[in-house]
Amino acid sequence: MPVVKGAPPIISIRAVGKQYPGVRALDQISFDVARGELHSICGENGAGKSTLMKILSGVIPDFEGELLVCGRTANFRSAREAEQAGVSIIHQELNLVEELSAAANIFLGRELRNGLGLLAHRQMETAARALLRELECEIDPTALAGSLRVGDQQLLEIAKALSLQSEILIMDEPTSALTETEVERLYRVIERLRERGVTILYISHKMDEVFRLSDRITVLRDGRWVSTLERTETTPREITHLMVGREIESLQLSSHRQAGPTVMQVDHLSLPWPGHARKWRLKDVSFSLRQGEILGFAGLMGAGRTELFECLFGAAADRYEGRVLLNGQEVRFRHPAEATQAGVALVTEDRKRLGLFSQMNVRENITLCTLRQATLGPFLLGSKERQMATLMVDQLAVKTAGVSAAVTSLSGGNQQKCIIGRWLLTQPRVLLLDDPTRGIDVGAKAELYRLMNQLCDEGISIMLTSSELPELLTVADRILVLCEGRLTGEFSRAEATEQKIMEAATACGPLAATEQT
């Protein structure tokens, strides 16, 4: 359904503000959203995008200013009130109950019941299966949400929002954990929603998405409105400049990095998959990692990238077969603590569930793994701990009111920086980064790329997964491709292309292409 020019706006945001202790999250934000349009909201981490969307969806009930929905003043006291008014949100941070099934999560709080008032499990599973089919995914409605990988959990969140059949749908980084194939599926769903007249507010750091989907683009910076532009009258370069208030300088990464001797050797690693028809999560994976290189791992959802990192970090649920050699010595870590002590660190893909301690502040999250460095006998030296945390905050440019601020007060990207800082304090020799730029804006990505380059220059070896192929092509010295747990491709930076990688990612057979460095 096309956007009707001159029609009254479906959403009017007027001088909206939000103050947190020590942080002005939003300051006098004002703009309109037309009925039936896809309106993108862009800005760096901490710009106020998610805060504004949480106000609109009733997650944050207290704010300054006025919000009008369909011409009427709206001050939703809860997400339920917003949903009843036709506004729903797909959060960047997953909000699933892991102990419940996929179907139960989709209908949580709105459970279907039979004539006797009992839960209609079969009816909900049938309806959930239809919603998941609309997303063109094969998630079992009876599977526990906690057993699903992050990408499938993201699709489940999207299905939950679709089940509400809302007039206004807010999408906060909906593709952050999806593969390119799944992103294309979501685009098709978005087109169908727009044909039904649904108004979509879309938050994304990915300029290709923004310029493919948007009618108009609003830019926020440091909690303030900067500009609202027609997509056809602007460029990605202009939007990026408005987001950061400056031009993002070109990345100067080492194009011919001189890697050193082999640091890690993986020989015929296989990870069983009990009870599954495929039998193996990983099968006969072999590769080497050299000192000072970035080794990228590509693959579609379920390819086994995360499982591989968990094996190398001592966090796999099942015992793997094969050998792992670290500096020439065979290792088999039984616990992540053993891996950390040996100089291996892992930044997980699921920040909220596996990386962040939401009840702790910024300082405690950063120093959690290195507290011994801040002790004198049985005593914790607070000044030393603060010094360690401040070092990482400064080095990674974390936007926070201070190291004592609640980590939940930070944007998603800045929370990720805290987790990376935690592991850098352990002084790792091998750093495993599982999709580390998920939910991070373009400026912060550039900072992280430069940090990775610097770490390699210092002799640290990095293994990196990413849901964005251009990212791997930018930073990786070599790229290995996995398909259904098997190694199907290996390319040097000079030989790698998106087409070659996608061909290998869908090959799912013996090694399809090899290019030795």
WOMOQUI-V847564 format. One record per backbone hydrogen bond with DSSP energy under -1.0 kcal/mol. CO is the residue of the C=O (numbers start at 1). NH is the residue of the N-H. Records with the same first field share a line. If there is no record, write none. Layout:
BEGIN
CO = NH / NH
END
This chain:
BEGIN
4 = 7
10 = 70
11 = 33
12 = 68
13 = 31
14 = 66
16 = 29
17 = 64
18 = 25 / 26
20 = 23
23 = 20
26 = 18
29 = 16
31 = 13
33 = 10 / 11
34 = 37
37 = 200
38 = 215 / 216
39 = 202
40 = 218
42 = 220
44 = 47
47 = 223
48 = 52
49 = 53
50 = 54
51 = 55
52 = 56
53 = 57
54 = 59 / 60
55 = 58
64 = 17
66 = 14
67 = 74
68 = 12
69 = 72
72 = 69
78 = 82
79 = 83
80 = 84
81 = 85
82 = 87
83 = 86
86 = 168
88 = 170
90 = 172
97 = 100
98 = 146
100 = 145
101 = 105
102 = 106
103 = 107
105 = 108
107 = 110
112 = 120
114 = 117
118 = 114
119 = 121
120 = 124
121 = 125
122 = 126
123 = 127
124 = 128
125 = 129
126 = 130
127 = 131
128 = 132
129 = 133
130 = 134
131 = 135
132 = 137
133 = 136
140 = 143
141 = 103
143 = 102
144 = 147
145 = 148
149 = 153
150 = 154
151 = 155
152 = 156
153 = 157
154 = 158
155 = 159
156 = 160
157 = 161
158 = 162
159 = 163
161 = 164
162 = 165
167 = 199
168 = 88
169 = 201
170 = 90
171 = 203
173 = 176
175 = 178
179 = 183
180 = 184
181 = 185
182 = 186
183 = 187
184 = 188
185 = 189
186 = 190
187 = 191
188 = 192
189 = 193
190 = 194
191 = 195
192 = 196
193 = 198
194 = 197
199 = 169
200 = 39
201 = 171
202 = 41
203 = 173
206 = 210
207 = 211
209 = 213
210 = 214
215 = 231
216 = 40
217 = 229
218 = 42
219 = 226 / 227
221 = 224
223 = 27
224 = 221
227 = 219
229 = 217
230 = 233
231 = 234
235 = 239
236 = 240
237 = 241
238 = 242
239 = 243
240 = 244
241 = 245
257 = 259
261 = 291
263 = 327
264 = 289
265 = 325
266 = 287
267 = 323
269 = 285
270 = 321
271 = 281 / 282
273 = 276
278 = 280
279 = 273
282 = 271
285 = 269
287 = 266
289 = 263 / 264
290 = 293
291 = 260
293 = 462
294 = 477 / 478
295 = 464
296 = 480
298 = 482
300 = 303
303 = 485
304 = 308
305 = 309
306 = 310
307 = 311
308 = 312
309 = 313
310 = 315
311 = 314
321 = 270
323 = 267
324 = 331
325 = 265
326 = 329
329 = 326
335 = 338 / 339
336 = 340
337 = 341
338 = 342
339 = 344
340 = 343
343 = 429 / 430
345 = 432
347 = 434
349 = 351
350 = 354
351 = 355 / 356
357 = 360
360 = 407
361 = 365
362 = 366
363 = 367
367 = 370
370 = 373
371 = 374
372 = 375
374 = 381
376 = 379
379 = 376
381 = 385
382 = 386
383 = 387
384 = 388
385 = 389
386 = 390
387 = 391
388 = 392
389 = 393
390 = 394
391 = 395
392 = 396
393 = 398
402 = 405
403 = 363
405 = 362
406 = 409
407 = 410
411 = 415
412 = 416
413 = 417
414 = 418
415 = 419
416 = 420
417 = 421
418 = 422
419 = 423
420 = 424
421 = 425
424 = 427
429 = 461
430 = 345
431 = 463
432 = 347
433 = 435 / 465
435 = 438
437 = 440
441 = 445
442 = 446
443 = 447
444 = 448
445 = 449
446 = 450
447 = 451
448 = 452
449 = 453
450 = 454
451 = 455
452 = 456
453 = 457
454 = 458
455 = 460
456 = 459
461 = 431
462 = 295
463 = 433
464 = 297
465 = 435
468 = 472
469 = 473
470 = 474
471 = 475
472 = 476
477 = 493
478 = 296
479 = 491
480 = 298
481 = 488 / 489
483 = 486
485 = 283
486 = 483
488 = 512
489 = 481
490 = 515
491 = 479
492 = 496
497 = 501
498 = 502
499 = 503
500 = 504
501 = 505
502 = 506
504 = 507
513 = 490
END
